[in-house]
Amino acid sequence: MVRELTHFIGGQHVPGASGNFGDVFDPNLGQVQARVPLASKSEVEAAIANAEAAQPVWAAFNPQKRARVLMKFLTLVQDEMDSLAALLSSEHGKTIADAKGDIQRGLEVVEFAVGIPHLLKGEYTESAGTGIDVYSMRQPLGVVAGITPFNFPAMIPLWKAGPALATGNAFVLKPSERDPSVPLRLAELFLEAGLPAGVFNVVNGDKEAVDTLLHDPRVKAVGFVGSTPIAQYIYETATANGKRAQCFGGAKNHAIVMPDADLDDVADQLIGAGYGSAGERCMAISVAVPVGAETADRLVAKLTERVHKLNVGRSDDPGADYGPLVGQDGVNRVNNYVQIGIDEGAELVVDGRGLVVEGAEDGYFVGATLFDKVTPEMRIYREEIFGPVLSVVRAKDYEEGLRLANEHEYGNGVAIFTRDGDTARDFAARVQVGMVGINVPIPVPIAYYTFGGWKRSGFGDLNQHGPDSIRFYTKTKTVTQRWPSGLKESNAFVIPTMD
């Protein structure tokens, strides 16, 4: 039976009124399991209006009371972890264990946001001038929006909403129409936790919904994660309309492998970082850069052995290393890139095309693919594939490996594997990439540090989660105050100074 999904506006489920719907597939079977309404401009405006009406009430909660709502939300989500992970897995295709990780990494940012009473504290200077004190305060922007991707349907919405709500804003979420059920359930749990109706709204939709959020003057800030062309479009459109924007795009993450690295450990790490979640991660390692011919030969041999042992299966199979891609378009894209790599002269070591999973013959499965002797001129090196494809680009020395990472147009994440502290320290200082791992293949920072890429991986001055998120979702007000005592000479026509 095909489920009918809704929007979540003003604290209740609202059926779609536009007449336009999208299909939500079961990627394991290639079958439609739900229909999601695609909001019209008026439906998005209704969500914004509800958010605008509810925001002052929420902002009037003191920070401790807002933190208590978030703490209750954390408990509710943890209690439903199994069912939420199963729901997420059924629409996205990542394994149950991976789905739980998706949810948990989102909750960690909410846990950070629970510290909002401390994070909102401003500055204070007593007697900055004679009889004058100066202090600052952080106040919410009002209504803010998040436009989030299919590959992390719990984590990224929570990365956006946690700090936004903690700082007293109302939030309008436009999740991916490919897997919207978990965001809708999160909205219910926020309401159950004590969030006032209208403070967290979910509108499903396509470009019409996005453009409405970008142009409506009531929306003060927009956060986005997705492909680079769309990130750039959203950033430019939002800022042209006077909004704050933090927009994160594509990636081509390198792993530099030095000759002194433990290659068995490196191979194990690269298998997980390159093929986990079917490669549908902006922080996936898609380029391995072994330094030296001997290192390359040994690493490719170890990778090949491990790739052949990977178990690709249904997302609800506990023995599966990864599950299907989210849609047939993803399968077509990956298969096309594999052929491009062959045509451009890369050495296809393992071909993952044509994989059929027994009992799920119509699912969106692609086996793990490994290329060797890829060069920087090839499209499979320059462009983001977003699938289970790992390319090996051989570097003759450390400087060439560093240069590859620095000269690529994307600068999201990078890793180096080495036992030499001096090399690692030099790499961390000189590499032009936003997030760096040293013997860590997926360097996603913990929640109280900031997450963000450089170059064409990120647009905007402030990053996701950590202290940057509090700055992004608040505006600073500085107060200069003087309390006269008795009659004193003054000159009201002179700007106060600190003398």
Secondary structure, DSSP 8 states (H G I E B T S, - for coil): --EE--EEETTEEE---SS-EEEEEETTTTEEEEEEE---HHHHHHHHHHHHHHHHHHHTS-HHHHHHHHHHHHHHHHHTHHHHHHHHHHHH---HHHHHHHHHHHHHHHHHHTTHHHHT---EEEEEETTEEEEEEEEE-SEEEEE--SS-TTHHHHHHHHHHHHTT-EEEEE--TTS-HHHHHHHHHHHHHT--TTSEEE---SHHHHHHHHH-TTEEEEEEES-HHHHHHHHHHHHHTT-EEEEE----EEEEE-TTS-HHHHHHHHHHHHHGGGG--TT-EEEEEEBSHHHHHHHHHHHHHHHHH--B--TT-TT-SB---SSHHHHHHHHHHHHHHHHTT-EEEE--TT--BTTBTTS-----EEEES--TTSHHHHS---SSEEEE--BSSHHHHHHHHHHSSEESEEEEE-S-HHHHHHHHHH---SEEEES-SS----TTS-B--EETTEESSS-BSSHHHHHHTEEEEEEEEE---S-----TTS-----
